[in-house]
Amino acid sequence: MKPRVRLLSLSQPDWNIFVQFTTEITGRSPTRKCDEQQVPVGDAKSYLVSLSDFGSTEIQRVLTHFTVSFLIHANFDWMFKIIEFVPKMVGHSDELDEGALMIFTGTLLEWKTAIIKLSQDKKMRFLANQCYVLLEQNNLDFIFKGHSKESQADGTFVIK
């Protein structure tokens, strides 16, 4: 059984409250860096860019304030490997003929670590690659800056 992954949710603030209250208190908008980097406010990346201007330039710290949920259909062995890195999950298993359907929610830092580590496991690579591609489609692949992607003969890639 090949695992199937869908991106279920990404963190998004209430932009009106975030901008108005921050501007009222600090005298400047938390979206200044978004404007400088031409990142549209509302884009998944915009919240991370805004957080980096909110008092923390340390990317690891910023990534802990952003959550991602993936809906994953896979066998139990795969699920247990994911739990090692992203422990928050709920799901269905008893009514399915094959595998389980689980929602895994974690910080972007947890998912970054999981995707890197799982991509190095030949059995888990396909699932890790699906998660990576979904983040990439949402303009979040910049979190892997400094890492390289090595193509494999089976069409997957390892992140190092």
Residue pairs with C-beta under 8 A, 6 or more apart in sequence:
1 74
1 75
1 98
1 99
2 126
3 72
3 73
3 74
3 75
3 78
3 126
3 127
3 130
4 72
4 73
4 74
4 130
5 70
5 71
5 72
5 73
5 127
5 130
5 131
5 134
6 70
6 71
6 72
6 134
7 68
7 69
7 70
7 71
7 134
7 135
7 137
7 138
8 69
8 70
8 71
8 103
9 67
9 68
9 69
9 105
10 44
10 66
10 67
10 68
10 69
10 138
10 140
11 44
11 47
11 65
11 66
11 67
11 68
12 42
12 44
12 47
13 47
13 50
15 41
15 42
18 30
18 50
19 29
19 30
19 31
22 28
22 29
22 30
22 54
23 29
23 30
30 50
30 53
30 54
31 41
31 46
31 50
32 53
33 39
33 49
33 50
33 52
33 53
34 40
34 41
34 46
34 49
34 50
37 49
39 45
39 46
39 49
39 139
40 46
41 50
43 139
44 138
44 139
44 140
45 138
45 139
45 140
45 142
47 66
48 62
48 63
48 66
48 108
48 140
51 62
51 65
51 66
52 59
52 62
56 62
59 143
60 109
63 107
63 108
63 109
63 112
63 143
64 107
64 108
64 109
65 107
66 107
66 108
67 105
67 106
67 107
67 108
68 105
68 106
68 107
68 108
68 111
68 135
69 103
69 104
69 105
70 103
70 104
70 111
70 131
70 134
71 101
71 102
71 103
72 78
72 79
72 82
72 101
72 102
72 103
72 104
72 127
73 99
73 100
73 101
74 99
74 100
74 102
74 127
75 98
75 99
75 100
76 93
76 99
76 100
77 123
78 99
78 123
78 124
78 127
79 89
79 91
79 99
79 100
79 102
81 118
81 121
81 124
82 89
82 102
82 104
82 114
82 118
82 127
83 89
83 104
84 114
85 106
85 110
85 111
85 113
85 114
85 117
85 118
86 104
86 105
86 106
86 110
86 111
86 114
87 106
88 104
88 105
88 106
89 102
89 103
89 104
89 105
90 102
90 103
91 100
91 101
91 102
91 103
92 100
92 101
92 102
93 99
93 100
93 101
93 102
106 114
108 140
108 143
111 131
111 135
112 143
112 144
114 128
114 131
115 128
115 131
115 132
115 135
115 144
115 159
116 128
116 144
116 147
116 159
116 160
118 124
118 125
118 127
118 128
119 125
119 128
119 129
119 132
119 156
119 157
119 158
119 159
120 158
120 159
120 160
121 128
125 152
125 154
125 156
125 157
125 158
126 156
128 159
129 156
129 157
132 141
132 144
132 157
132 159
135 141
135 143
144 159
147 159
147 160
148 159
148 160
149 157
149 158
149 159
150 157
150 158
150 159
150 160
151 157
152 158
